[in-house]
Amino acid sequence: MPFNPFKLDVAENCLFQYFQSTASCSLTTFGHDPTDVGNMLIRMALVNNAPSTAAVLRSLLALSSLHRSGLQSQVAELKIAALKALGVASNGEIGIMETMQHVAAGMLLCSYEIYQASCTSGQWRSYIIGVKSVIKASSLDIYKRDTDFNALLDWVYYHDVLSRFSITHWQPPVIDRFLVHLDESVDIPSPPMNTNPCIEITHSAQSPFTKILKSLTEVCNLVATKPSHVSSSKDKDADDLKSYLKILTWRIRSIPRLDTITNENPSMATLVELFQLATLIYLNRAFGSILEPATETQQRLERAFSIFSQLSSCERQYPLFILGCEARTDRERCIVLDLISRTEKRDSSRSLFLTKKLIQAIWAQDDLSHDELDYTTKLSAILSCCTILPTFV
């Protein structure tokens, strides 16, 4: 147990060590090892005894308790303590360390909500919005930030981009959204608009991770404003859109795989390839398969299912969902279900219950429909059955 400026009881010490050894592995990051992010959060939770430090510590313990024992009174007490500490910290001077700690605590609470995956709580998106507000209000120069702040911003950016994907397709009736959130002070996503809610992060040397996320943001913006006549119209606007789509497809295909430029962890390289395959499939399907021949799409899917069959787990749910929905044969569907089962058996894994149910709903729709449904309409109809904004981080 490292030096701790707070006096933790025996139970809290156990939770702290459990986070360090196990719960930190469940943090949903992209381009960073979850354990490294967990160690960074531990450092922030031990730096001093300020309110912002207490907020990080209590948020960390709340997630650890939820991960180990599920919902129970201790979890609620730790979450409330974290929120109270954040409230106190917001009234004081906020410098570089305090800003980083606000972001860290907010993302830990966001991770708490995502791990809980409750059908009565959609607060995970509100924490992202709050964290972005803190970053926007800070005077930090993001071009000269340190490694820890870089990892924090990448963590926020990943969640923000994936929330954009969810918002693009989650369109429940307004009255239902009002009733669900009536007693909660959370953000209610508006219908998709031609705006980019993601944090603009500029890297001196952009990584494959940030490039694929930026491309996914562009794809979601296009899908959200997709004209119904794109595949048949002969006017200049449609031609310009098709040209742009082809350029975007080329950019996604051109993102280098990690194993071709560095000796990165092979699992990281595989993850980038899965995101690349999923985004290309998503873009092509969303625009009526006008971007590439069916044979090329089929080759991408065969590659994806080959990767799925070899993986021990797939913690990131966006590629699992997009590619899993493409399974047509019993063999392909068994590959997807087996991968989900292997993933859920890991101690660090979050529940894939919702993602599995959504994939199966898409399969059922494809099996029952005699006509080819519009891809985006089908996704939106299925995702809009969720009572809260689903997450695919």
C-alpha angles and dihedrals in degrees: 000000000000123000110294123191089202124075105238122189122229094269092050091048089054091050091049092053091043090056091050094049104033121354095058089064089068093062108119106231134153121212094006130080109250091224091056090050089049091053090050090053091049090055090051090050092055104039096099142325098269120134092251089054090050089052091056092046095048092045089050092050092046092055091045092051092048091048093050103038109011124229113347139133096278091057092053092046093052093047091050090048090052092051091048091050090050090051092052092045091052091062094058135067112296115209132163096292093043091050091051090048092050089052092046094049092047093051092046089054089046088052089049091056093045092049091048090051091189118181089218098052127066096166097121092086092049091058090053090052091049093049091049089052090054091050092047092049094049122095092221118135102230091195090066101035122136126250095267094052089046090056091046093052091047088051091053093043093053093052092044094052093048091048087056089058090052094047090050091064106023104093109150120167112285093238091055092051090049093051094046092053099033094113097034129083093218136127115268108209115236123225113283115284133178093268134110112228093182125111112254106234118184118198124193086226112018115221126221087254095059092041094055092046091050089050091050089053090054091048092051091049090052094047092049091056099032114150114229093229100053096114097047110027120104097197123117095255091057091047091050091050092050090051091051091048091053091050091049090048090052091050092052092047090049096057103117119240113241095238090060095057107027143011092255124158107291090229089059091052091050091049092054090049092050092051089047093051093044094049093048091049092046093050094046095047093045091057098046099267092285095133103068141007118274089244092060092049090050091052090054091051093048089052091049094050090046089056091045091054091054100044120099089208143348111213096173109084103195097072090037090055099042095044094036091057088060094063108117107163128062089246093055092046091050089053090054095045092046091052091050090050092049091049095051091052091065114101091228097047126114120223114279092193096117095043090049092050093048092050091049090049090054090049091051091049092050092049095048099042117086092189126061106255122213105269099225092043090054094048092046093049093052097043092046089063087074113098091217133033105282120226127218101182 
